[in-house]
Amino acid sequence: MKFNTYYSDYIPWFDRKLKRSIQTPSPASLYAPIQYVLNHSGKQLRPSILSAVAEVFGNVSKKESFAAASSVEMMHNFTLIHDDIMDDDLLRHGKETVHKKWNKNKAILSGDGLFTIALSQLNYYTYNPKMYVRLIPKLLNAVIKVCEGQAEDMEFEQRNDVHLDEYLDMVTKKTAYLLAISGRLGAIIGGASEAEEKQVEAVLLQLGIVFQIQDDLLELTSNSENMGKTLGSDLIKQKKTYPYLYAKQELSEDTWQIFLELIQKDVILKHGIKPACELLKENFIFDRIHEVIKLRNETIQNMIKDLPARTQEMFYSIVLFIMNRGN
């Protein structure tokens, strides 16, 4: 089974169920923003990967894995609500962010509410106590890793000595860990052995890192419509993204200073990000990052060979699907 086929069938079904999962109308100041977020959710990769893994390992139906899938999707959106506040982003999935549409207080409260609702989804599995007590701590550990990663990301904004290895550690926590644990939850539900669970987590952890490197790159090479977010915001704030740190490492000091001038707020507001991107392109920064992505992808391909044969086609196709995102 290939993921693109599974995904195209799964997402309409999952999306309908997710939108109907919270019907509480009052108080509207809490539930309206939550329903708004779930009605405008993104690509829903984490829940679809969770359910796909559960199916290939244990032939578990999407109905049986829905509770866990909805839990990770809600958790992901909880982190995005708060992330958008901290980054002051105005667009998410092509729509106004919650704090822009309402206000920061309602966004914080709705994020907190969504966190609790997300965790409560796993109560479905209390019929199997052994499974239930393994799912809860894994998900909670993933959330604290996301929080640690976000804290480090914010700290990096105040530092000028951040290195690429620190960045990779940060995105492992902030982006990759919840993706990896989504797959591991699916493996648990599918009855995989603990060794198989760990390998699933390891594969998807590496994939999550590449996912973020590519996401950083796409902010410079894509457009707002494709990305569903405000392009250039990371450059204006001089966020320590992979392209930023890679350019700092590889460019000459004189060229780096020119790049810093091109990403000043007044320059970007007047000319956009094209001049800065042209400089990176002319100095082969984009080409080199593409090569990094290619090499990391090859490592992941080799890791998949250690998974059960019946699951490998699904994992190879998951990697292909994610690596082609936005291209």
N, C-alpha and C positions, 0 to 999 in steps of 0.2 A: 504494500500500500504506500502511495506517495502522499506527502503532506499537502501539496497544492490541491489535490482532489479532495482530501479529507477536509481541508480548511474551507474550500468553497461551499461544501455541503453543510459544514458545521456552523459557520458564522451566522447565517440568517436565523438558524434555529436557536443558537445561543443568545444572539442579540435580542430576539423576541422575549425569551424567558428572562433575561437579565432586566429588561425594561419593565417587566411585570413583577419583578421580585420585591419591589418596595412600593406598596400602594397606600401607605399612611399619608393622609392629606394634611394633618395638623400636628404641630404648628408648621405653617407654611414656610416660616423663616428658616427652619431646619431642613424640612423634607423637599421643598421645591428646588434648592440648589443641588441636593443629592440626586434627585430624579433628572435634573438638567444634565448632570455629569454622566449618568448612566445612559441617557438618551443620546449623548454625543460622544460616546466612548470611541477610542481609536481603533487600531487594527486588531486588538484583542489576541495578540500572539500568545501571551502567557496561558490563558485558559484553553486555547485551542491546542497548544503543545501539551499541556497537562492531560487533556482528554485523549489526545492521539497516543501518548505514551501509555496511558492506562489500557487503551484498546490493543496496542501491539504486544504488550506484555501479558495481559490477562483476558483479552476479549471482553473488556468491561464496556458496557454501553455508555453513550454520552449522557443518558439520563442519570446513570449511577454516579458518574464523575462530575455532574453539574454543580453540586454543592461546593466541592473543592475548587472547581474552575471559576465559579462566581466569586468565591472568597478571594482568590488571588487577583482577579480583575478589580474587585472593589478595593483591595489593599493597594494595588498599583495606582488606582485613581485617587485614593486618599493621599498618597505621597505626592501626586502631581498637583493637587489642590494647594497643598502647603508649599510645594516647590515653586509654583507660579507666584505665590505671594512673596516669597523670599527673593525671587529673581525679578519681580515686578513685570512679568510677561503678560501681555494683553491678549494674546491668542493661544488657543490650545485646540488642536484638531480643527482649525479653521473657524472656530467660534470664540466668542469672548470668554476669557477665563472667569471663574466664579467671583473672584474679588473685584474684577472689573464690572461684571454684570450686576452684582449686588454691592457688597463692601467687604473689607478685610475681616471684620468681626464675624459676619455670617459665613464667610469662606472657612475661617478657622473652625467654627462650630460645626459646620457641615462635614468638614474633613474628619473631625473627632467622631462624629456620629457614624460616618461611613466606615471608619476603622472598626468600631464596635459591631456594626452590622456585618461587616466582612468576617470577623472572627466567629460570630454566631452561626454563620452558614455551615461551619464544620460540625455543628451539633447533629446534623443529619447522620453522621457516622457513629453516634453513640451506641447504635445497635451492635457495633463491633468494637468493644472497648480497647482491644489491643491495637487496632488500626487507629482509632481516635486519639489515643495518647501518644502516638508517634507523629500524627499530622500536626497537632497543635504546636508543640515546641519547635518543629522545623519551620513553620510559617512565622512564628514570633521571632525566632532567631534571624530569619531573613529580613523582617521589618527593622529590627535594631541595626542590622548591617546597613540597610538603606539609610537609616538616620545617621549612622557613623559616617557613611560616604558623603552625605549632604553636608554634615558638619565640616568635614575635611575640605569639601569643595568651596565652602564659604571662607574657610581659613586661608585657602590658596589665594583668594582675591586680595588678601592683605599682604601677601608675600611675593617677593620678586626672585626667590631662589628655588622655586619648585622644579623638581626634575621629572623626567618622563616616568621613572619607576614609581614615584609617589603618585603620579596621575593614574597609572595603571592599577595601583592598589586601591585608589579612591573609586574608580569606576567599577572595579570588581565588586565593591560593596554597594555602591549606589545604583548601578544598572544591572550587573550580571547576576548578582546573588538571587534576586527574586525570580528571575527567569530560570535559573538553575534549580531552585527549590520547587518551582512549578512543575518541572519535569520530574523531580524526585517524588513529589506528592503523587503524581500520576503513576510512577513506578510502584510506590507503596500500595496504592489502590489496586494496581494491576497484579499484585502478588509477586513482584520481583524479589530476588534475594538481596541481602544487604550489600553484597559486593556489586551487584548489578545497579542498585540504587545509587551507590557512590560513583560508579562510572557514568551513569546518566547525568548526575550532578556535575561531574568534572567536565564532560563534553559541553554541556550547556553553559557552564561557567566561562569556558574559553570562548564560546560563541557569543555570550553576552558582552565580553570585552571587545571583540571584533565589531559587534553590533554598535557599540558606543563610539568606537574609533570611526566607523563609517558614518554614524549619525553626525559626529562633529564635522566630518569632511563634507557631508551633504549640506550642512548649514552654509557652507561657503560656495558650493557648486550647484545647489538646487535653487528653488524659489519658494516664496511664502505659501503659495497655493499647494504645492506638493508636500511641504513639510508641515503645514498647519500651525506655524508659529512665526513669531516676529524675527526675521533674519537680520543679522547684524548686531543684535542685542549683546551677544557674547563678545563680539569684537569691541564694541563701545566700552564695555566694562572690563576689557582685557582679561576675560575669564581664561583660566589655564586649561584650555582644551588641547586635544592631541595635536592639531595643526599648529596652534600657537607655540606650544612647547617644542615641537619638532622643528619649527622654523627657527626658534631661538637657538636651538642646539646646532643647526646646520648652516644658517646664514652667517655671512661675515658680519663683523660688528657694524660696519658702515651701512650695509644693506638692512640689517636689523633695525637700525635707528630710522631709516627711511620708512620701513614697515610700521614702526610705532607712530610715526607722524601721520601715516595714511589711515590709521585706525582711531585717530582722535575724534571725539564726538562731533565737533563742528565740521570736520572733513567728511565723515560718513553721512551726516545729515544733508550736506550739500551735494556730494558726489556719489553717495552710496558705497557699497563695499567692493565695487568692481576694481578700482585702482589697487587696493590692497591685494585682492585675489589675483590680479594680473601679475603683480610682483612675485607672489608665491609660485604661480604657474611658470613664469619665466625662469625661475630658479629651481624648477623641477621638484618643488616640495610636494605638490599633489601627486606627481608620478611616483615619488619615493614612498609616500603613504599608501598608495595603491599597492605597491610591492610588499609593504609590511602586512597589509590585509591579506594579500595572496599567500604569503608564507604562513601566517597564522591559520588561514583556512586549510592549508595542507596538513598542518599539525592536527587539527580537529578531525580531518578525514582519517588519519592514522589511528586516532583514539577511538573512533567509531568501530574499527575492526575488532576491538575487544568486547563489544557488546554482542548479545545473542544474535545469531544469523537472521532469525525471523524478524528482528527489529531494525536491522541495519538500513534497509531501503527507506524506512520512515525517517531515520536520523539524517541520512545523506540528503534527503529531500527537504528536511527542515532547514539544514544549513544552506542549501541552494536557494530556498525561498527567502530566507532572511538576508542573505548576501545580495540578492537581486532587488531588495526593497529600495524604492526610490530611484532606481536606475532607468 
